[in-house]
Amino acid sequence: MSMKNISQAEVLVLKEQISYQEGQVVSKTLAQNSAVSITLFSFSKGEEISTHKSGGDSFVTCLDGVGRITIDGTEYLLHEGESIVMPAGHPHAVYGEEAFKMLLVVVF
């Protein structure tokens, strides 16, 4: 597996690698195979990924703004630099409390 959609051998600021688009959730896949998925997301304020389950543990790091992560019905606010794991098989959702960017790493 190789990384895609991102410069290599260059110092990067991850939150600058994806843009906000009004009224949308934008995603940019950096790597994906049967063992791992790495994706950047940006959420316009008020946009969401509704409740769902994943087959892998989902590690989220907030890159910008404030996101609301709901796991098993419990809400967590995630601010820049903070991370949380959404365990495999547990219902979870992501909501842009403000405009919000995150790095998502799913380990299957």
C-alpha positions in Angstrom: 0.0 0.0 0.0 1.3 3.5 -0.8 0.0 6.9 0.3 -2.0 8.9 -2.2 -3.4 12.4 -2.5 -0.6 13.8 -0.3 2.9 15.1 -0.9 5.8 12.8 0.2 9.2 13.7 1.7 7.8 17.2 2.6 6.8 18.8 5.9 3.0 19.2 5.9 0.3 20.8 8.0 -2.5 18.2 7.8 -5.3 20.7 8.3 -4.1 22.5 5.2 -4.4 19.3 3.1 -8.3 19.5 3.0 -10.6 22.5 2.4 -14.0 23.4 3.9 -16.9 23.5 1.5 -20.1 25.2 2.6 -22.9 22.8 3.5 -20.7 19.7 2.9 -18.7 16.9 4.4 -15.5 16.6 2.3 -13.2 13.6 2.5 -9.8 12.8 1.1 -8.5 9.2 1.2 -4.8 9.0 1.9 -4.4 5.2 2.2 -6.8 2.2 2.2 -6.5 -1.5 2.2 -7.9 -4.5 4.1 -6.0 -3.6 7.3 -6.1 0.2 7.5 -7.9 3.3 6.2 -6.5 6.8 6.5 -8.8 9.7 5.6 -8.9 13.5 6.1 -12.4 15.0 6.6 -13.7 18.5 6.8 -17.2 19.3 8.1 -19.0 22.5 7.4 -20.7 23.7 10.7 -23.9 21.7 11.2 -22.9 18.9 8.8 -22.6 15.3 10.0 -22.0 11.6 9.3 -25.0 10.0 10.9 -24.9 7.1 13.3 -23.3 3.9 11.9 -21.0 1.1 12.9 -17.5 0.2 11.6 -15.7 -3.1 11.4 -12.6 -1.5 12.8 -11.4 0.7 15.6 -11.7 4.3 14.4 -9.0 6.7 15.7 -10.1 10.4 15.3 -7.8 13.4 15.8 -9.2 16.9 15.6 -7.1 19.1 13.3 -9.2 22.2 13.4 -12.4 23.6 14.9 -14.7 21.6 17.2 -16.4 18.3 16.4 -19.0 16.4 18.4 -18.4 12.6 18.5 -21.2 10.4 19.7 -20.3 6.8 20.8 -23.0 4.5 22.2 -25.2 7.6 22.7 -22.6 9.5 24.8 -21.4 12.8 23.3 -17.8 14.0 23.4 -16.5 17.4 22.2 -13.2 17.2 20.3 -11.0 20.3 20.0 -7.8 20.8 17.9 -5.1 18.4 19.0 -7.5 16.1 20.9 -8.2 12.5 19.8 -10.7 9.7 20.6 -11.2 6.1 19.6 -14.6 4.9 18.4 -14.5 1.2 19.1 -15.3 -1.3 16.3 -18.9 -2.5 16.3 -20.2 0.4 18.5 -22.7 2.9 17.0 -21.0 6.3 16.5 -21.6 9.6 14.7 -19.6 12.7 13.9 -21.1 16.3 13.8 -19.5 19.6 13.0 -20.2 21.6 16.2 -18.2 24.3 14.4 -16.4 24.0 11.1 -14.3 20.9 11.9 -11.4 19.0 10.3 -10.3 15.6 11.4 -7.9 12.8 10.6 -9.5 9.4 10.7 -7.4 6.2 11.0 -9.5 3.0 10.9 -7.6 -0.2 11.9 -9.4 -3.4 10.8 
